């Protein structure tokens, strides 16, 4: 959580981020794995090929003028 805040400047709570990560994992956009760290279990996530493709599509949307994005959503 602190890393997200450091990168974005926005505090995002666990009630938002963990359900979103589980949704991404179910869709095969990220892969999670449990590891033992300092006597407790911690889940690490990594992006999959499918997730990388989605990320590229989202980045491309942000490069388009807003009008094109809205028209694409309405199609």
CORBEL-V984987 format. One record per pair of residues at least 12 apart in sequence whose ideal C-beta (glycine too) atoms are under 10 Angstrom apart, sorted by the first residue. I is the first residue (numbers start at 0). J is the second residue. Records with the same first field share a line. If there is no record, write none. Layout:
# CORBEL-V984987
I: J  J
This chain:
# CORBEL-V984987
0: 12  13  16  17
3: 16
17: 42
20: 42  44
21: 42  44
23: 44  46  47  49  50  53
24: 42  44  47  50
26: 47  49  50  53
27: 47  48  49  50
28: 44  46  47  48  49  50  51  52  53  54
29: 43  44  45  46  47  49  50  53
30: 43  44  45  46  47  49  50
31: 43  44  45
32: 44  45
60: 72
